[in-house]
Amino acid sequence: MGKSCHTGADKTVQEEIPMTRIGVALLALMWMLATVYAGEVAGKFDGKEVATEWYQAHLDCRLPVDGQTNQQADEECARRDELTQSLRTHDFCFDANEQEWAKCTADQE
């Protein structure tokens, strides 16, 4: 009887660890969305600043370098994706030839 209780407890602890990581990741994502949304609602969208943040997140969304962990790289990838959506929402397009974000032109829409 003691063995089955012990096994059950271990299983619960093992199941809680991934759920905690998922919870932390979801909280970080919600925080990023809230900050982007708050800036948009306040009318403070600065395309140049958001593009600058996107470039940095894009660079940091790589294989871990300079002590960066896989988790940190994944967080930067998620941040880059959120910034991408924000730029697109504000009618910005990424020009692959110029490798930069700018207001969309008629042929890019």
Kinemage of the C-alpha trace (Angstrom):
@kinemage 1
@onewidth
@group {chain A} dominant
@subgroup {mainchain}
@vectorlist {calphas} color= white
{ca met a 1} P 0.000 0.000 0.000
{ca gly a 2} L 2.819 2.412 0.845
{ca lys a 3} L 4.462 1.726 -2.494
{ca ser a 4} L 1.414 2.693 -4.543
{ca cys a 5} L 0.975 5.910 -2.523
{ca his a 6} L 4.623 6.808 -3.052
{ca thr a 7} L 4.399 6.138 -6.806
{ca gly a 8} L 1.251 8.212 -7.035
{ca ala a 9} L 2.959 11.123 -5.268
{ca asp a 10} L 5.965 10.963 -7.603
{ca lys a 11} L 3.697 10.967 -10.611
{ca thr a 12} L 1.872 14.051 -9.350
{ca val a 13} L 5.148 15.918 -8.812
{ca gln a 14} L 6.382 14.927 -12.268
{ca glu a 15} L 3.130 16.105 -13.849
{ca glu a 16} L 3.255 19.446 -12.006
{ca ile a 17} L 6.698 20.423 -13.299
{ca pro a 18} L 5.703 20.635 -17.014
{ca met a 19} L 2.460 22.386 -16.035
{ca thr a 20} L 4.472 24.962 -14.082
{ca arg a 21} L 6.671 25.628 -17.111
{ca ile a 22} L 3.618 25.974 -19.323
{ca gly a 23} L 2.065 28.335 -16.779
{ca val a 24} L 5.172 30.525 -16.678
{ca ala a 25} L 5.342 30.624 -20.478
{ca leu a 26} L 1.660 31.563 -20.695
{ca leu a 27} L 2.094 34.337 -18.131
{ca ala a 28} L 5.034 35.744 -20.095
{ca leu a 29} L 3.022 35.628 -23.312
{ca met a 30} L 0.037 37.326 -21.675
{ca trp a 31} L 2.326 40.050 -20.298
{ca met a 32} L 3.786 40.698 -23.752
{ca leu a 33} L 0.319 40.863 -25.296
{ca ala a 34} L -0.869 43.230 -22.573
{ca thr a 35} L 2.050 45.611 -23.062
{ca val a 36} L 1.625 45.665 -26.834
{ca tyr a 37} L -2.139 46.146 -26.488
{ca ala a 38} L -1.739 48.895 -23.872
{ca gly a 39} L 0.562 50.829 -26.186
{ca glu a 40} L -1.856 50.440 -29.076
{ca val a 41} L -4.871 51.546 -27.047
{ca ala a 42} L -3.006 54.597 -25.800
{ca gly a 43} L -2.213 55.491 -29.423
{ca lys a 44} L 1.491 55.231 -28.796
{ca phe a 45} L 2.407 52.785 -31.543
{ca asp a 46} L 5.873 53.681 -32.784
{ca gly a 47} L 6.593 51.578 -35.856
{ca lys a 48} L 10.283 52.457 -35.879
{ca glu a 49} L 10.684 51.445 -32.224
{ca val a 50} L 8.700 48.222 -32.658
{ca ala a 51} L 10.770 47.363 -35.746
{ca thr a 52} L 13.965 47.954 -33.745
{ca glu a 53} L 12.673 45.625 -31.023
{ca trp a 54} L 11.745 43.081 -33.721
{ca tyr a 55} L 15.286 43.119 -35.175
{ca gln a 56} L 16.782 42.469 -31.734
{ca ala a 57} L 14.310 39.687 -30.949
{ca his a 58} L 14.989 38.178 -34.381
{ca leu a 59} L 18.726 38.120 -33.681
{ca asp a 60} L 18.174 36.607 -30.238
{ca cys a 61} L 15.812 33.988 -31.691
{ca arg a 62} L 18.666 31.777 -32.786
{ca leu a 63} L 20.508 28.788 -31.507
{ca pro a 64} L 21.760 29.606 -28.025
{ca val a 65} L 24.888 31.740 -28.130
{ca asp a 66} L 26.858 33.605 -25.483
{ca gly a 67} L 25.333 31.617 -22.636
{ca gln a 68} L 21.760 31.945 -23.869
{ca thr a 69} L 19.602 28.915 -23.065
{ca asn a 70} L 17.171 27.206 -25.414
{ca gln a 71} L 14.328 28.561 -23.274
{ca gln a 72} L 15.606 32.133 -23.645
{ca ala a 73} L 15.892 31.668 -27.404
{ca asp a 74} L 12.327 30.299 -27.508
{ca glu a 75} L 11.082 33.301 -25.507
{ca glu a 76} L 12.726 35.665 -27.982
{ca cys a 77} L 11.115 33.768 -30.865
{ca ala a 78} L 7.712 34.192 -29.208
{ca arg a 79} L 8.447 37.886 -28.656
{ca arg a 80} L 9.475 38.290 -32.291
{ca asp a 81} L 6.242 36.618 -33.417
{ca glu a 82} L 4.166 38.998 -31.267
{ca leu a 83} L 6.052 42.001 -32.632
{ca thr a 84} L 5.512 40.685 -36.165
{ca gln a 85} L 1.769 40.554 -35.564
{ca ser a 86} L 1.768 44.051 -34.086
{ca leu a 87} L 3.650 45.465 -37.070
{ca arg a 88} L 1.314 43.754 -39.527
{ca thr a 89} L -1.716 45.001 -37.594
{ca his a 90} L -0.395 48.538 -38.059
{ca asp a 91} L 0.030 48.081 -41.812
{ca phe a 92} L 3.770 47.383 -41.839
{ca cys a 93} L 5.307 44.860 -44.219
{ca phe a 94} L 8.700 43.183 -44.205
{ca asp a 95} L 10.603 43.903 -47.400
{ca ala a 96} L 12.690 40.784 -48.022
{ca asn a 97} L 14.879 42.584 -50.570
{ca glu a 98} L 15.747 45.409 -48.183
{ca gln a 99} L 15.537 43.207 -45.065
{ca glu a 100} L 13.552 45.870 -43.221
{ca trp a 101} L 10.093 46.757 -41.943
{ca ala a 102} L 8.283 49.682 -43.544
{ca lys a 103} L 4.739 50.861 -44.171
{ca cys a 104} L 3.095 48.562 -46.695
{ca thr a 105} L 2.830 49.795 -50.249
{ca ala a 106} L -0.055 49.051 -52.605
{ca asp a 107} L 1.773 46.095 -54.200
{ca gln a 108} L 2.555 44.543 -50.789
{ca glu a 109} L -1.024 44.554 -49.509
